[in-house]
Amino acid sequence: MLAGPWSAKIVPTMPILHIGLGALAGLALGALTWLAAGRFSERYQIATPGAFASPEPGRTVAGGAFPVKVVLNATGMTLWGAWVGWQTDSLAVAASALVVTALLLCITLIDLRVRRIPNELVLALLAWAAVQTIWLGEPSWAASAAGLAVAGGSFFLLALIGRGAMGLGDVKLEAAIGALLGYPTVLAAMITGVAAGGLVAALLLLTHRAGRKDSIAYGPYLALGAWLVLARVWGLWPG
């Protein structure tokens, strides 16, 4: 656990106002996340006709016509916002926890559907890394730059060695995650993300739901690894 602004900021009482505001912010970001994921996914489908499964009439490629998915997305972000409001009294920590979660969730939704990670969302993560450094003071500029170089460089080598198993979108995403977490904290996120992706790939192979030559969306697992580590860094995760 890092010291300073990134250390745990647990509130001894339950501030109802903070919880309510956090829940509202989470709900709003959840709605925006779903809409953005649908727009980006549709853009990729239009740009590459036939490359992705065509949605049924009236349905976005992000699954917009499935109410249960919309509800789960909004509920998850609302609950996360309420949790953040309960656990921290720092506006900077709360803002980072909600904004970064929304960006990682949006990337996850898009990559699961169309196997793409928009450059705009990667750049947004990089921009927020700078915001964190200025607002929170962590990670430092040097640690952020080192994290970007180590994570991005490592995954670029993996992409070369894997010969298509991992795309450049994954490389750029992990570089942005490196900037967000800084070095050496990003190492934990890298290990967690790769382990999660490898486990899912193994399960798909064992259940014959994918072949050895099939590719999987690694973005969601890289995002999950980053989110779990960031939640600990923000002081919002047990342990």
C-alpha positions in Angstrom: 0.0 0.0 0.0 1.4 3.4 -1.0 1.6 6.2 1.6 0.3 9.7 1.1 -2.8 10.6 -0.9 -3.2 7.0 -2.2 -3.3 5.5 1.2 -6.6 4.3 2.7 -9.0 7.0 3.7 -11.6 5.1 5.7 -14.4 7.2 7.2 -15.4 6.1 10.7 -19.1 6.9 10.3 -21.5 6.4 7.4 -21.9 9.8 5.6 -25.3 9.5 4.0 -24.7 12.5 1.7 -21.4 11.1 0.4 -23.1 7.7 -0.3 -26.0 9.4 -2.1 -23.8 11.6 -4.2 -21.5 8.7 -5.0 -24.4 6.5 -6.0 -25.8 9.3 -8.3 -22.4 9.8 -9.9 -22.0 6.1 -10.4 -25.5 5.8 -12.0 -24.7 8.7 -14.4 -21.4 7.3 -15.4 -22.9 3.8 -15.8 -25.4 5.2 -18.3 -22.7 7.1 -20.1 -20.5 4.0 -20.2 -23.3 1.9 -21.8 -24.1 4.5 -24.4 -20.5 5.1 -25.3 -19.8 1.4 -25.6 -22.7 1.1 -28.0 -21.6 4.0 -30.1 -18.0 2.8 -30.3 -19.1 -0.8 -31.1 -21.4 0.4 -33.9 -18.7 2.5 -35.3 -16.4 -0.5 -35.6 -19.1 -2.6 -37.2 -19.9 0.0 -39.8 -16.2 0.4 -40.6 -15.7 -3.3 -41.0 -18.9 -4.8 -42.3 -19.3 -8.5 -41.7 -16.4 -8.7 -39.3 -18.6 -8.9 -36.2 -21.9 -10.6 -35.4 -24.7 -8.5 -36.8 -27.2 -7.3 -34.1 -30.9 -7.9 -34.5 -33.0 -5.0 -35.7 -33.2 -2.3 -33.1 -30.3 -3.7 -31.1 -27.0 -2.1 -30.7 -23.9 -4.3 -31.0 -23.2 -3.6 -27.3 -26.4 -5.5 -26.5 -28.5 -2.4 -25.8 -31.8 -4.2 -26.3 -31.1 -6.6 -23.4 -32.6 -4.7 -20.4 -31.0 -7.0 -17.9 -27.5 -6.1 -19.1 -28.4 -2.4 -19.0 -29.7 -2.8 -15.5 -26.7 -4.8 -14.3 -24.3 -2.2 -15.7 -26.2 0.7 -14.1 -26.6 -1.1 -10.8 -23.0 -2.1 -10.6 -21.8 1.4 -11.2 -24.4 2.8 -8.7 -23.3 0.4 -6.0 -19.6 1.1 -6.7 -20.3 4.8 -6.4 -22.1 4.4 -3.1 -19.3 2.2 -1.8 -16.7 4.8 -2.8 -18.8 7.6 -1.1 -18.9 5.5 2.0 -15.2 4.6 2.1 -13.4 7.8 1.3 -13.7 11.4 2.3 -11.3 12.5 -0.5 -12.9 14.0 -3.5 -9.8 13.3 -5.6 -9.8 9.6 -4.7 -13.6 9.3 -5.3 -13.3 11.0 -8.7 -10.4 8.7 -9.8 -12.2 5.6 -8.5 -15.4 6.5 -10.5 -13.8 7.9 -13.7 -11.2 5.2 -14.1 -13.7 2.4 -13.4 -16.1 3.8 -16.0 -13.3 4.0 -18.6 -12.2 0.4 -17.9 -15.8 -0.8 -17.9 -16.4 0.9 -21.3 -13.3 -0.7 -22.7 -14.4 -4.1 -21.4 -17.8 -3.9 -23.0 -16.4 -2.9 -26.3 -13.6 -5.4 -26.4 -15.9 -8.3 -25.5 -18.3 -7.4 -28.3 -16.1 -6.3 -31.2 -12.5 -7.2 -30.2 -11.4 -3.5 -30.4 -10.1 -1.0 -27.8 -10.7 2.6 -28.9 -7.7 4.8 -28.9 -9.9 7.6 -27.5 -10.5 5.7 -24.3 -6.8 4.8 -24.0 -5.9 8.4 -24.4 -8.5 9.3 -21.8 -6.8 6.9 -19.3 -3.5 8.5 -20.1 -5.0 12.0 -19.5 -6.4 10.8 -16.2 -3.0 9.5 -15.2 -1.7 13.0 -15.5 -4.7 14.3 -13.5 -4.0 11.8 -10.7 -0.4 12.9 -10.6 -1.3 16.6 -10.3 -4.4 16.2 -8.0 -3.4 13.2 -5.9 0.3 13.5 -6.1 0.6 9.8 -6.8 2.1 8.2 -8.8 5.0 10.6 -9.4 5.8 11.7 -12.9 8.8 9.4 -12.9 6.9 6.4 -11.6 4.1 7.0 -14.1 6.6 7.3 -17.0 8.4 4.1 -15.9 5.1 2.3 -15.5 4.1 3.2 -19.0 7.4 2.1 -20.5 7.6 -1.2 -18.5 4.0 -2.2 -19.1 3.8 -1.0 -22.7 7.2 -2.5 -23.6 6.5 -5.8 -21.9 3.2 -6.3 -23.7 4.7 -5.2 -27.0 7.2 -8.0 -26.7 4.3 -10.4 -25.8 2.4 -9.3 -28.9 5.5 -9.9 -31.1 6.1 -13.3 -29.5 2.5 -14.3 -29.5 2.1 -13.6 -33.3 -1.4 -12.1 -33.1 -2.6 -13.7 -29.8 -2.4 -10.2 -28.3 -3.2 -7.1 -30.3 -1.7 -3.6 -30.3 -4.9 -2.4 -28.6 -4.0 -4.5 -25.6 -0.4 -3.1 -25.7 -1.7 0.5 -25.7 -4.2 -0.3 -22.9 -1.5 -1.8 -20.7 0.8 1.1 -21.3 -2.0 3.5 -20.1 -2.6 1.3 -17.1 1.2 1.5 -16.4 0.9 5.3 -16.4 -2.1 5.2 -14.1 -0.5 2.9 -11.5 3.2 3.7 -11.9 6.1 1.5 -11.4 6.4 -0.9 -9.6 2.7 -1.1 -8.7 1.8 -1.9 -12.3 3.6 -5.2 -12.0 0.8 -6.6 -9.8 -1.8 -5.5 -12.3 0.1 -7.1 -15.2 0.4 -10.4 -13.4 -3.3 -10.4 -12.3 -4.5 -9.5 -15.8 -2.4 -12.0 -17.6 -3.3 -14.7 -15.1 -7.0 -14.0 -15.5 -6.8 -14.0 -19.2 -4.8 -17.2 -19.3 -7.3 -18.9 -16.9 -10.2 -18.0 -19.1 -8.4 -19.1 -22.3 -7.6 -22.5 -20.7 -11.2 -22.9 -19.6 -12.4 -22.1 -23.2 -10.0 -24.7 -24.6 -11.0 -27.4 -22.1 -14.7 -26.8 -22.7 -14.1 -26.8 -26.5 -15.6 -23.3 -26.8 -12.5 -22.1 -28.5 -9.6 -23.6 -30.5 -5.9 -23.1 -30.2 -5.9 -20.7 -33.1 -8.8 -18.6 -31.8 -8.1 -15.3 -30.2 -9.8 -14.0 -27.1 -10.5 -10.4 -25.9 -7.6 -9.7 -23.4 -8.7 -6.2 -22.7 -11.4 -7.1 -20.1 -8.8 -9.1 -18.1 -6.2 -6.5 -18.3 -8.8 -4.0 -17.1 -9.9 -6.3 -14.3 -6.3 -6.7 -13.1 -5.8 -2.9 -13.1 -9.1 -2.2 -11.3 -8.4 -4.7 -8.5 -4.9 -3.2 -7.9 -6.2 0.4 -8.2 -9.0 -0.3 -5.7 -6.4 -1.4 -3.2 -4.2 1.6 -4.0 -7.2 3.9 -3.5 -7.9 2.2 -0.1 -11.2 0.9 -1.3 -10.5 -2.8 -1.3 -10.1 -5.0 1.8 -6.7 -6.1 2.8 
